[in-house]
Amino acid sequence: MPAGHLTLGRRGEDAAAAHLEARGYAVLARNWRGRGGELDIVCQRRGTVVFAEVKTRTAGQRATPHDALTPAKRRSLARAAAQWLTQHDAWDRPCRFDLLAVVQDQGRTLVEHVENAFDLDPGQTGEGGWQPW
């Protein structure tokens, strides 16, 4: 039997994928692993590749899902995204990083979708998403 946090995380990723699909995103990969790290969900919508990081918590926890998107985690996501883009010959595609914050609260699952959750280039406005070139 898997540990409780793994079960919670899996349920959160399932809820996030369903949320994305219901909003017209095509899921391309889940739990994609490269040498630089893991991407929870890779999807696309209207020609943009979206690297969706899923953070799941139970209601009442001190740390929020947003708190877990640390600078180190952002760098890891960028490395993994670069590997995914290389493997899929997709460097010419517009991309962005989204956060899906999932909270389990007394049997309910709440999903908050934050588009363009972070930029890698501090001078970038966030409009149009991350361009890796």
N, C-alpha and C positions, 0 to 999 in steps of 0.2 A: 504494500500500500504506500503510495507516495506521501511525502511530507505535506503538511497542511499548507505551507506557503507555496509549494509547487502546484497543488490543486487550485488554490486561489488564483495564482498567476495564469494557469491554463484557462480557467473560467473567464478571467479578465480579457485574455487575448481572444477567446471565442466571441465574447460580447463586443469587443472592439472591431473584429473582422465583420461581424454581422452589421454593426453600426455603419461601417464604411460601405459595405455592399448595398445597404438600404439607401445610401445617398449617392449611388451611381459610380462608386469606385470599383475598379476591377482588381481583385487581389492577385498578384503575380507570384508571391512567395510568402511563406510564414516560417519564422525561425531559421532564416537563412544564415549560414555560418561561413565566415571567411577567416583568413589568418588574423585579421585585425579586430574581429569581434563578431557580434551577432546583430542581425536586424530582425526585429519582431515581426513586422509586416511591411512588405514592399507592394505598393499598389500604384495604379495610375488612374488619372481622370483628366479628360480633355487634353491629352498629350503631355501632361506633367507627371513625372515619376515622383511618388511620395514615399519617403522613408518614415514609417509611422512607429514611434516608440510607445509602447504600452506600459503604463505603470498602474498597478492595481493595489488598492489598500482597503481595509475594512473601516467603516465609519468609526470615528472617535480616536483614531491613531494620531499621535502627535505630529508626525511628519506627513505631509501631503504628497500626492503623486508628483506634483510640480517640483518639490524639494529634491527629488531623486535625479533630476536632470542636471547634474553637476557639470562643471567644465571638463572634468576627466571623462565623463560619460559622453559628452558632446564630441570630444576628440575621437573617442572609440567609435561612435556612430559615423563620423566623417570618414575614418579609415575603412570601415566596413562598406560604407556607401561607395567609396571610390573603387573598392574591389568588385562590388556588384556591377557598377557601371562598366568596368573593364571587361568583366566576364560576359556581359550581355551586349557589348559594343554599343553602349548607349550614352556616350559622353556628349553627344550633340543634343540630348534631350534636356529640357528645363526640369529642375528638381527642387524639392524642398523637404524640410524636416517638420513633421507634425508630431504632436503629443496627444495621446488618447489617455486621459486620466479616468480610471475606472474605480468607482467606490461601491463596495458591497455594504448595504445598509439594511439589516433586518429582512433578508430575503429579496430585497430589491437591488437591481444593478443600475447604477447611474453612470452614464458615459459623457464626459466632456471632451470635445474635439477642438484642439487648439491648432489652427493652421499656422504655418511659418512660426513654429514654437521658438526657434532660435536661428540666429545667423552665425555663420562662421567668420565672415568678414565684418569687423566692427564698423566699417564705414558704409556698409550696405543698409539700405532703408528697409529691406524685407519685401519690397514689392517685386513680384516675379519670382521669388524663391532663390535658392542657392544655385549658383552656376559654377560648376566645378572646374571650369577652364580659366 
